[in-house]
């Protein structure tokens, strides 16, 4: 009988912990929902997606983390990762100011691909109400709102 009481107490505590974890997820989701707006801006050595984290701080996030937070499909996460990897690949370790795409056409294609990804994020995520697409900073803040 005593063992059953301990087990019941353990299950009750486990239930409380699960409820607390669910509540924490809802709080994090609600901060994203309240914000609704994200920015997509590639930078060297950082995630390209910026939005409020669970603590209410505006932070950059990797495509994988953003996929979880914003409920994005595996295909879209992969496409964003590929887009970001293309940008990371142009980094010139010998002289960082020389980091650039090999041709203007290559850069233009990369910028357009990112714009299409921003549209897909907006369409796919139930939490995102707008995407401020800035490519790699070549598009000014607020100039390309999706």
C-alpha positions in Angstrom: 0.0 0.0 0.0 2.8 2.4 0.9 4.5 1.7 -2.4 1.3 2.6 -4.3 1.1 5.9 -2.4 4.7 6.7 -3.3 4.0 5.7 -6.9 0.9 7.9 -7.0 2.9 10.8 -5.5 5.6 10.3 -8.0 3.1 10.3 -10.9 1.5 13.4 -9.5 4.9 15.2 -9.4 5.7 14.0 -12.9 2.3 15.3 -14.1 3.1 18.7 -12.5 6.5 18.8 -14.2 4.9 18.0 -17.5 2.3 20.6 -17.1 5.0 23.2 -16.1 7.0 22.3 -19.2 3.9 22.6 -21.4 3.2 26.0 -19.8 6.8 27.1 -20.5 6.4 26.2 -24.2 3.1 28.1 -24.3 4.8 31.2 -22.8 7.7 31.0 -25.3 5.2 30.5 -28.2 3.1 33.4 -27.0 6.1 35.8 -27.0 6.7 34.8 -30.6 3.0 35.1 -31.4 2.9 38.5 -29.8 5.8 39.7 -31.8 4.8 37.9 -35.0 7.5 39.7 -36.9 10.9 38.3 -37.8 13.9 39.5 -39.8 15.9 37.5 -42.3 19.4 38.8 -42.5 22.5 36.8 -43.4 25.7 37.5 -41.5 28.9 35.7 -41.2 29.1 33.2 -38.3 25.5 33.7 -37.1 22.0 32.4 -37.8 20.0 34.3 -40.4 16.7 34.6 -38.6 16.0 37.2 -36.0 13.1 37.2 -33.6 12.2 37.5 -30.0 13.4 34.5 -27.9 11.6 33.1 -24.9 13.1 35.8 -22.7 11.9 38.6 -24.9 15.3 39.3 -26.4 15.7 40.0 -30.1 18.2 37.3 -31.1 19.5 35.6 -34.2 18.6 31.9 -34.6 19.9 29.1 -36.7 17.6 27.6 -39.4 17.2 24.5 -37.3 16.2 26.4 -34.1 13.9 28.6 -36.1 12.3 25.6 -37.7 11.4 24.3 -34.3 10.3 27.7 -32.9 8.3 28.8 -36.0 7.0 25.4 -37.0 8.7 25.2 -40.4 8.8 22.1 -42.5 12.0 20.1 -42.8 12.2 21.0 -46.5 12.1 24.8 -45.8 14.6 24.4 -43.0 16.9 22.6 -45.4 16.5 25.3 -48.1 17.2 28.1 -45.6 20.3 26.3 -44.4 21.5 25.9 -48.0 20.9 29.6 -48.6 22.8 30.5 -45.5 25.6 28.1 -46.4 26.0 29.8 -49.8 26.6 33.1 -48.0 29.0 31.6 -45.4 31.0 30.1 -48.3 31.9 33.6 -49.7 33.7 34.6 -46.5 37.4 35.5 -47.2 39.4 34.4 -44.2 42.5 36.1 -45.6 40.9 39.5 -45.8 37.3 39.6 -44.6 36.4 42.9 -46.4 37.0 41.1 -49.7 34.2 38.6 -48.9 31.8 38.8 -51.8 29.9 36.8 -54.4 31.9 35.9 -57.5 29.6 37.9 -59.8 26.8 40.4 -59.6 24.5 37.8 -61.2 25.4 35.3 -58.5 24.6 37.8 -55.8 21.3 38.8 -57.5 20.3 35.1 -57.7 21.1 34.6 -54.0 19.1 37.7 -53.0 16.1 36.5 -55.0 16.3 33.0 -53.6 16.3 34.5 -50.0 13.3 36.6 -50.9 11.4 33.5 -52.0 12.4 31.7 -48.8 11.1 34.7 -46.8 7.7 34.4 -48.6 7.7 30.7 -47.8 8.4 31.3 -44.1 5.5 33.8 -44.0 3.2 31.3 -45.7 4.2 28.2 -43.7 4.6 29.5 -40.1 1.4 29.9 -38.1 3.3 32.3 -35.8 4.9 34.7 -38.3 2.9 37.7 -39.3 5.6 39.5 -41.3 9.2 39.0 -42.5 11.6 41.9 -42.9 13.9 40.5 -45.6 17.3 42.2 -45.7 19.4 39.6 -47.6 22.9 40.4 -46.4 22.2 44.0 -45.5 22.1 45.0 -49.1 18.3 45.6 -48.6 17.6 48.2 -46.0 15.7 47.5 -42.8 11.9 47.7 -43.6 12.4 48.0 -47.3 11.3 44.5 -48.2 8.4 43.5 -45.9 6.7 40.3 -46.6 
